[in-house]
Amino acid sequence: MEKLDMDARAEPQSLMDTSTITEQTAQPQEPAGHGLLASVAAAAQALLTSANLDQSIRRALEAVGLALDVDRASIFETHLHPQTDETLISGKFEWLREVSSGASSAGLQNSSLPGTLPRWHAALSSGQIIRGLVRDMPPGERAFLEPLGVKSILIVPIVMQERGIGFVTFQDCRSERQWRAEETSILMTMAACLGGAISRLRSDEATRASMRKYRSLFETSRDGIVITTMDGRIEDANRAYLEMLGYSFEEVLKLPYQSLTPMQWSKLDSDIIRDKVLKRGYCDEYEKEYVRRDGSVHPVSVRVWLVRDEQGQPSRMWRIVRDISERKRMEESLRASERQLRIIVDKLPVGVWLTDAQGRIILCNPAGESIWGGRRLSGIEQYGQCAGWWHGTGRRIQPHEWAPLRALTRGEVYVNEIIDIETPEGVRKTISHSAIPVRDDAGGIVGIVVINEDISERQRAEQRLRDSEERHRRITQALSDYVYTVWVKDGRAVSTEHGAACEAVTGYTRDDFSSNPYLWLRMVLEEDRPAVIELGRRILAGEPTAPLDHRIIRKDGRIRWVRNTPVPHRDARGALLYYDGVIQDITERHEAQDRMRQSQEMLRLVLDNIPQRVFWKGRDFRYMGCNRAFLRDAGLRAFKDVVGKDDFELSWKETAPVYRADDKFVMEHDQPKVDYEEPQHKPDGGVMWLRSNKLPLHDKDGKVIAVLGTYEDITQRKQAEESLRFTQFAVDNCTIPAFWIDCEGRLTYVNDAACRSLGYSAQELLGLRAWEVGLGLEEKNWQGFWKDVCLRRSVVLEGCGRAKDGRVFPVEVAYSFLEHGGKQRCFAVVQDITERKRGEEAQGS
């Protein structure tokens, strides 16, 4: 009788390229481990490169399940309970053989792993696999498995960067199966690939949610925003702009921007673009009129910013318009031959290395050599010659610390270690480095598989994204406005989080709100509470809402007017998940009936791990095969719709001559054409940008028989890069004077508005002390002020600003203390209060 078996620590890995996964099972019977290995290899490639990760995971599960001849294969994801940090499991994917009589385990959601299956929790947490017969298992585990009809089970942990994120189970409901060591070793690889795919799936979902959030903020701007090309063609406009003019989005895209301006304003528009926008990149706010859809004339104020392309040439203009009448693969088909599989491995975009039991390298694909700059070591004793550092710490990797050496000597699996390397030419790269022991049936190590992926560009993109988000966060915290989030469950508000700037507006801290859930409602003036309660009811009911102006009583007893702008966020079915709200102090605006100027930023995010499309053509330039991502780009459903056709018969027939010329060059000259960008027409008439590679394919005699092509969709990355440039531009050109001040009072950053208000250039201001230009400070009081702002985190002062020409004017300065990366800074936002002082003097007299 076989008892439950827990193998030694087993962590995941990633593998190689593949074609359509489920076709693997239709091939002739092969040796026991070969068919499973090929299916896992196919699944790995699909998970590495497919655009549709959800579909790829399901197909991978089906392919391995069929190859393994089991009745059920399931993937469970682990996550922590939000309050107790207890490990929970939820069924995410499941494949069932049609003849299986067992019930489904997919319904298991948010169940406690240590509470339900404690032995599983302990084993999987330490990276161990679990296998055995159900009848030999403890009562609690039998109670879980026997209703599902399981007789034998194999459970493999899914680990990503040394952290367990779930596990995959393979269940035999027909026999009491004895699981072989070769099977478990191969399935460990499968789990590694699933870990990468699940992580990518989580990342993609977070990215899409973030993009929806920022797009929603763009759409809820009270000011109209319109983006045009230099010849006046409208590319985008928000809801406020469309409502202002009375046009639909589709209608306004067909109109030239100039047609919206009455004749008498055309010369003013042209002069401002020529004399100000094209010369200095922006213009001050000016007034003009628009012609609405119904023919009426509508007064507006406009601010214009110029956006330049990578060559520094003007490419488009952003206009902020305010209404002053009232004031936005590799599911590849793998053919059954080992020779074809090796060809595909050689063309993989990730590096694959294979060693023998002594660490001698016996296989390396071109991508692997390319990543390491052509370096190809012969044995384990040379690993120490490689220059490498641990990413994040910069510590040099010692010879005994390299993952292949550790995997060979310790028999452990190391997956997706992020390291920095230097090629013999001195090129620094960031790579994902994995090393997995290959074992025989007796458990002995017969070699090591090493997987490398160059993620330098991904790391740079992620850093740009983090920098952009950090800048957005710091600016948000420095402003007097603040953001709160209300989390919703079953149509009811369950919790609220207030942003760090809440104290500046309300006088109450985040801790005050956390300790008293009803504080927000209680500080609303009594006669305004019904309107606030009604706003919450409308949001939860899914009814349309608009910003609400109402009064609050601050902690210090002062009554202030605020504007509460809700932004709902829904899931794919339209159910409300949570809503953000922006609380803005509009007291001065409300009392003086003078609308404060606002500007809105929109960040465009870069999609990571863009999947490749793969295709191959014969010497007659007709397609011999492709992957499913390529099919989707072509607007087709089945491989038979592509095979036998050429580019002139597909949706990109306009660029077919260019593709034909590239194919002819590669096959006739036996030379690859790699890493170049080109456009491609989509079936719907749109255009996508590609990063393409084309390589010659040879037969066993070295004769070119076909061309292999791969490409990635980089359209969104291009858009994201442009968005990042605009974000920097928008901060530098904000209309509100802003300063960064260090602990010694030196000005370390000033924006254009600060230079204009004081009459200095940026070079002149940088290095001056804050008290030299006023800002409500004196040199003798600096040390006391710095201690105060460090303690209180934000301070508002009134004082005098001193311009270069000697002009002195009253200012109100909002200081916010920030600490980042070990550096302490004070962010100051300055408001000229001359007009307010005059009003106060007039009222006093």
URDAMO-V921956 format. One record per backbone hydrogen bond with DSSP energy under -1.0 kcal/mol. NH is the residue of the N-H (numbers start at 1). CO is the residue of the C=O. Records with the same first field share a line. If there is no record, write none. Layout:
NH=CO ; CO
//
This chain:
5=131
7=129
10=127
24=21
26=23
27=24
35=31
37=33
38=34
39=35
40=36
41=37
42=38
43=39
44=40
45=41
46=42
47=43
48=44
49=45
50=46
56=52
57=53
58=54
59=55
60=56
61=57
62=58
63=59
64=60
65=61
66=62
67=63
68=64
70=65
71=171
72=171
73=95
74=169
75=93
76=167
77=90
78=165
79=88
81=86
85=81
88=79
89=111
90=77
91=108
92=75
93=75
95=73
97=71
100=97
108=105
111=89
113=87
116=112
117=113
121=117
122=118
123=119
124=120
125=121
126=122
127=124
128=123
130=155
131=5
132=153
134=151
136=133
137=134
142=138
143=139
145=141
146=142
148=145
149=146
150=145
151=172
152=172
153=132
154=170
155=130
156=168
158=166
160=163
165=158
167=76
168=156
169=74
170=154
171=72
172=152
177=175
184=180
185=181
186=182
187=183
188=184
190=186
191=187
192=188
193=189
194=190
195=191
196=192
197=193
198=194
199=195
200=196
201=197
202=198
203=199
204=200
205=201
206=202
207=203
208=204
209=205
210=206
211=207
212=208
213=209
214=210
215=211
216=212
217=213
218=214
219=215
220=216
221=218
224=321
226=319
227=236
228=317
229=233
232=229
235=227
236=227
238=225
242=238
243=239
244=240
245=241
246=242
247=242
252=248
253=249
254=251
255=252
257=232
259=256
260=257
261=258
265=262
266=263
269=265
270=266
271=267
272=268
273=269
274=270
275=271
276=272
277=272
278=273
280=276
281=277
283=304
286=302
288=300
290=298
291=260
292=296
293=245
295=292
298=290
300=288
301=322
302=286
303=320
305=318
306=281
307=316
309=313
312=309
315=307
316=307
317=228
318=305
319=226
320=303
321=224
322=301
324=299
332=330
341=337
342=338
343=339
344=340
345=341
346=342
347=343
348=345
351=452
353=450
354=363
355=448
356=360
359=356
362=354
363=354
365=352
369=365
370=366
371=367
372=368
373=370
374=369
375=372
382=379
383=380
385=382
386=383
389=420
390=395
391=418
394=390
397=388
401=398
406=402
407=403
408=404
409=405
410=406
411=407
414=435
417=433
419=431
420=389
421=429
422=387
423=427
426=423
429=421
431=419
432=453
433=417
434=451
435=414
436=449
438=447
440=444
443=440
446=438
449=436
450=353
451=434
452=351
453=432
455=430
459=455
460=456
461=457
462=458
463=459
464=460
465=461
466=462
467=463
468=464
469=465
470=466
471=467
472=468
473=469
474=470
475=471
476=472
477=473
478=474
479=475
482=583
484=581
485=497
486=579
487=495
488=577
489=492
492=489
494=487
495=487
497=485
499=483
502=499
506=502
507=503
513=509
514=510
515=511
516=512
519=516
522=518
523=519
524=521
525=551
528=525
532=528
533=529
534=530
535=531
536=532
537=533
538=534
539=535
540=536
541=537
542=539
543=538
548=564
550=562
552=560
553=523
554=558
555=506
557=554
560=552
562=550
563=584
564=548
565=582
567=580
569=578
571=575
574=571
577=569
578=569
579=486
580=567
581=484
582=565
583=482
584=563
586=561
590=586
591=587
592=588
593=589
594=589
613=711
615=709
616=625
617=707
618=622
621=618
623=645
624=616
625=616
627=614
628=331
631=627
632=628
633=629
634=630
635=632
636=631
641=638
642=639
643=639
644=623
645=642
649=646
650=647
653=650
655=652
659=655
660=656
661=657
662=658
663=659
664=660
665=661
666=662
667=663
668=664
669=665
673=694
676=692
678=690
680=688
682=686
685=682
688=680
690=678
691=712
692=676
693=710
694=673
695=708
697=706
699=703
702=699
705=697
706=697
707=617
708=695
709=615
710=693
711=613
712=691
714=689
718=714
719=715
720=716
721=717
722=718
723=719
724=720
725=721
726=722
727=723
728=724
729=725
730=726
731=727
732=728
733=729
734=731
739=828
740=749
741=826
742=746
745=742
747=768
748=740
749=740
751=738
752=732
755=751
756=752
757=753
758=754
759=755
765=761
766=762
767=747
768=765
770=745
772=769
773=770
774=771
777=774
782=779
785=781
786=782
787=783
788=784
789=785
790=786
791=787
792=788
793=789
795=815
797=813
799=811
801=809
802=773
803=807
804=758
806=803
809=801
811=799
812=831
813=797
814=829
815=795
816=827
817=793
818=825
820=823
823=820
825=818
826=741
827=816
828=739
829=814
830=737
831=812
833=810
837=833
838=834
839=835
840=836
841=837
842=838
843=839
844=840
845=841
//
